[in-house]
Amino acid sequence: MRAIIPPYLLARVASAREPHLARAAVAARATLAARPGDLAGRAQLRLTIEDGDTLVAERVPAPDRAVSDAQRREDLPGVLVRDEDAPPTGDAAVDEAYEGLGATFAFFSEAFGRASIDGRGGVLAATVHYGRDYDNAFWNGERMVFGDGDGEVFSGFTRSLSVIAHELAHGVTEFSGGLEYQGQPGALNESLSDVFGALAEQHHRGETAAEASWLIGAGIFTEAVQGTALRSLAAPGTAYDDDVLGRDPQPGHLRDYVETESDNGGVHINSGIPNRAFHLVATRLGGYAWERAGLIWYRTLTSGTLSPTADFAAFAQATLTAAEQEYGEGSEEVDAVRAGWSGVGVIEDAAAER
């Protein structure tokens, strides 16, 4: 299971003793105790006008979405309530999930030519209203699953496109060969989901690298929380600083790498290092981040040569190779990738020379 809320954050909420957070504490403890079980293409016609008066028809990839309602139980998949081409239901969680799945599909299709998460046009499935006050959203290997939050700390997860795309990107990583969910490979796994989550939101909004917030999970906290989001790619460690949640623990440089046995070796914490590396690359190149920086990261992930046990240094070298293959040695893209990884202490300039 790949979840958006890390266990250390839930543990802080679970230990809260403030009376106004009683419901949140109970919800966090229940979420930590839950053990969701692992569960093991369409096209549409597009009409365009060319040469002034010629009507051209072509078939283009289209999403195949299926949103189910768990009805506050922890049983999957739940009851199907909205499938492709069905009208809005009026249930905010259902309709937000449906739109988020579509926006994520459009991002991967338009930016990278990828047809759905599996690359073969597979169904995009989601379940909403999972459990009672369930404080998380996760990818279980087959579908996206959303809790409603406790209403005191977490306000729900379908309202954030970056959360939806983050979890679906775990599926892209799995279908591309996977990265072990432990230590540095696990942190890279989380970082890739943050990168594509942020890019999907930017693509949907039409934002450049300079205009984007680079936040993951903006809007899922209630107004009582002192924080803007779960994580910041631009400035790891600054997303929140709250009396209950504590301070965002993410480092942005390898010298501050956190050695821990919890959180699968700190996968949600140390992902801040490759996250910031990507942000440095994207902002140095400018423009729409998915067009060059994002393409390099996507090519690296889907090349078929990335080891499931790749550490930060191996992944950095793989992105340099991908940049060289895509843009040529000595290109500004290669220089930007080298500067990004050097900026977070993963490589030295001399070590990156080919």
N, C-alpha and C positions, 0 to 999 in steps of 0.2 A: 504494500500500500504506500502511495506517495501522497502525503498530505501537505496542505499549504501552511497550517499552523504548527510550528515545531513543538515538541513535547516540553521543552523548558519553559515556553511561554504559557502553555496550559497549566504547568505545575505552579507557576506564580499565581495564576488566577485561582487555582484549586486551593491554595493555602491562604487566600484572602480571608480576613476576619471581620472586615467592615460590614455592618448590618446591611448597608445599601447594596452590597455585592454578594449577598447570601445566595441568590439564585444563580449568579454567575459561577460562584465557587462550586455549587452542586453540579452545575452543567459541565464545568471543566473536569471535575472528578469522574463524572460518568463518561465523558468523551475519552479520557485517558484509559478508562477501564474497558471501553468497547473494543471489540476485536472483529471488525468487518471482514467477512470472508472474501478471499480472492475468487473471482469468476474468470474461470478461464476466459458499383458507382453509377452514381446517377449522373445525368447530363441534362442541360436545358438548351433550348433553341435561342440563339441570339441573332437579332436582325439588325443590320447596319446599312448605312447608305455610303456607297463609294463612288468616286468620280461624279459626284453631283446628283446622279439619278439612278444608279444601279443598286438594287436591293440585294444584299448578300446575306445568306443564312448559314450559320455554322453552329455546330454543337459544342458547347463549352462545359467544363465540369460544374456540377451543382451539388450542394450538400444534401445529405439524406439524414435528417435529424429525427430523433425520437426521444421525447422527454416524458419521464414517468414520475408518479407521485408516490412516495413511500408512506404517505399518510401518517407521519410521525412514528412509524415503526422502523426497526433496523433490519428490515427484510428487503432484499433486492431481487428483481429490479423495481418492484412496485407496480402501480396501475398506469398504463400508457394513457396520457392525457393530451398530448399534442405531438403529431408527427408532421412530416414535411408537407408544406402547402396548406396546412390547417390554419384557421384564423386564430388570433390571440384569444386566450382563455379568460383574461381578467385577473388571473392569479399572477402576481408580480414575479414570484420566484420562477414559475413555469416559463413565462414570457421572456424574462431576462436571460434565463438559461438558453432558451431557443435562439434568441438574438445573438448571444455570446458565442454559441456554437457556430452560427453562420458567419459571424465576423472573423472567428479564428480560421474557419475553412477558407474564407476569401483571402485572408492574409497569406496562408501557406500556398494557396493556388496562384495568386497574382504575383507574389514576391518570388516564389521558388518553383512554380509549376508542379507543386505537389497536390495530388488528389486525395484529400482527407488525411487522417492521421497515419493510416497504414500505407499511404501512397497508392492505393488501388481503389479509391472511392468508397471505402467502407462506411458503414453507418456510424454517425456521431450520436452516441447514446448518453443520456444523463438522467439522474434521479434527484428530485428535490424533496424538501420536507423530510429529510432523513433523521429519524430519532426525535427525541424531545429535547429542545434547547441544545442540539448538538453543535459543538463549537469547532467545526472544521469543514473542509472540503477536500476531497481526495480522488485520485485516479486509482482504480483497483485492477487495472489490466484490461478492462473491457469498457468501462463507463466512468463518466464523471459523477460524483456523488456530493450533494450539497446539504449541509445542515442549515438550520435557520438562525443559529446563534442564540445566546442567552438573553439578549436585549439590554444587558447592563454593561458588558465589555464588547462583545461582538454583536453586530447588528444584522448579520446575514452575509452571504458570500456570493450570491448571483449578481449583485449590483456592480461587481468589479470585473471588467473584461480581462484585466491582467491576471486575476486569479483563475478565471476560466481557461485562458490560453496557457497559463503556467502549467496547470494540471494536464491539459491535453498534450502539451509538449513533452510530458513524461512518456506519453504513448509514442510520439515521434522518436524519442531516444530509444525506447524499447524495440521498435520496429527497425531501427537502424543498427542494431547490434548490441545496444545497451552499455551502460557503465555501472560497475558494481556500486551498490548503495552503501558505501562505507568509506570513511576517510576522504582522501583527496579525490578519488574517482566519484564518490558520492557527492562531494561538494561541487564537482564539475557537473554532475547530473542535475543538481538543484540550480546551479548557475545557468545552465542551458535553458531550463524552464523559465527562469527569471528573464533571461535575455529575450526569448521568443514571446514571453508574456508581455514584456514592455513593448516590443516591436509590433505585436498584434494590435495593441492599444494605439500606438502611434500611427500605424497604417490606417486604422479605422477613423482616426481623427484627422489624418492628413498632416501630421506634425513633423517638422524637421527635428534633427538631433538637438539643435539649439533651443527649440520651442518646447520640447517634451519635459515632463516632470521627472521621468526615470524612476517612478515609484511603483512598487508592487503592493497591491491590496489597498490602495487609497479608497476610503469610503466604507470599509468593513468594521471600523471601530465606531462605537457610539461617541456622542459628544462629550461624555464624561472622561474619556481617555485623552491623556496628554500625548498626542502623536498624530502623524499624518498618514502613516501606512505601516505595513509590516517590514518592508525593506526599501532601501534606496540604493540604486546602482551608482548614482553619482557620488554619494557620500555615505558609504556603509558606516553604520554605527550612529546614525542621526535620525532614524525614522520615527523613534518614539523615546520618551523619557518620562515614565509615569510612576506614581507612587506604588501602584499594584504590579504593573508589568515589569518594572525596573527599567534599565536603560538598554537600548538596542545593543547587543553584544558583538555585532559583526565587525571584523577587522577589514581594512582596505589595503593592507600591505602584508607581504609574507613574513616580515619580521614580527608581526603581531599574531601569527597563526596560533590558534587555540588548540592545545592538546587536551582531549577529553575522551572519556569512554561513553559518555551519554550522546544522545542524538546521532547514533551510528557514527561516532567519531567526529561529531560537529559538522554534519553535512549542511545544516541550515545556517550555521554560524560562519564557517570558513568559505562559504560560497561568495561572501562579500569580496574576496580577493579577485577571483576571475570576473566577477560582476564589474568591479571598478576597472579592470583591464579592458573589458569590452567598451565601457563608457568612454574611456580615454581614446580608444581607437575610433569609435563612432563620432565623437565630437571633434577629433582632429581632422577626420575626413569631411565632416559636415554633410549638409543635404539630408536626404531621407536615409535614416540609419540602416534600414533593411536592404538598401540597394547595393552597398559595398561591404560594410562591416558585417551586416547580417548575412549576406551571401557567403562571405568567407567562413563564418561560424557554421552555417548550414552545410557547406561543402565539406568542412572538416568532419562534422558529425556523420554525414551520409556517404563518405568516401569508401567505406568498407575496410579501411586500414587502421581505424582507431581501436586500440586495445581496450577491452572492458576494464582493465586495471590502470589505465593511463593516469598519471599524476599531473600536477599543474605544469611541470616543465615539459612533459611529453605532449600535452595538449597544446601548449604554447608553440612548440616546434611544428606540430601538425598544422596549426593555423598559419604559420609562416610559409609552410610548403603549399598550403591551399591558396594563399595569396599570390605566391610566385606562379603557380600554375594558372591562376585566373587572370593575373594582371602583368606578370613578367618580373624578372629580377630587377631590382633598382627602382621599381615603381613606387609612387607615393603611398599606395595601399600597403606594400610590404614594409615600408618605413613606418607607417602608422601602427601596424601590428607589432613591430619590434619595439616601438616606443611605448605602446600600451603595456606590454608584458614587463618591459624594463621599469616602467613607472610604478609597478606594484611589487618589484623585487623578485619576480620569478625567473627572469633571464638577465644576463648582462649583454650589452651590445656586442661585445667581442664573441661571446658564446653563441650569439644568434647568427653570426656570419656563416655563409655557406661556402 
